[in-house]
Amino acid sequence: MIVNIIQIIISIILIAVILLQQRGTGLGAAFGGEGNIYRTKRGLEKSLHIVTIILVIIFLGTALFNVLY
């Protein structure tokens, strides 16, 4: 029961963090714009990326725990 509540909370936070991230390519790249420029993540963008990875790992862990037990 508590695992379900934790999983719901993590999923809501994960959705919020994903929505806060900026998109790397927009519609301009799809229609021939400059979409092939590589840039590194810095500051808040890098932090959101790391938090997203951590939340996904926790979410998958709770999902596996929920299935196995």
N, C-alpha and C positions, 0 to 999 in steps of 0.2 A: 504494500500500500504506500509506504513512504517513498519507495523507489519510483513509483508512478508520479508522485507529486514532484520529486526532484527532477525527473525527466521532463515534465511539462515546464517547469521553471527554466531549465537549461535550454529547452527548445525555444521558448519565448525570447530569452536573452540572445540566443544564437541568431534568430531572425532579425532582431534589432541590430546586432553587430554587422551582419551581412548587408543590411540596408544602409548602414552608415558608410560602408566602403564606397570609394569612387570606382567607376568603371574604367578599365584600362583602354578599351576601344569603344568608340561611339559609332553613330551612324555614318559619320564622315569617312571612316576607314572602310566601311562596307561599300561606299560609292566612289572609291578611288582616292580618298584622302590619304594623308600621311598617317598610316596606322602601324608602320613597321619601325617606329622609334622605340628603342629599349631604354627604359629608365628604371632606376632603383627606387625602392620604397624607402621613405624617410619619415621620421617623426611619428605623428599620429597614425598615418597610413600603415606603417610597419607594425606599430603596436596593435592596431585592429586586426592585422593579418595574423599575428602571433596569437592573439586572444581567440580568433576564429578557429585556428588549428587546435588549440587547447580545449575549447568548448566542444568541438566535433569529437575529439578523442574521449572526453568525459561522457558525451551523449552516447557514443557507440558502446562505451563500457557499461553504462547503465542499461542500455538496451540488451546487451548480451547477458548481463546479470539478471535482468527481468525475464529473459527467455529461459535461462538455465535453472533458475530457482523459483 
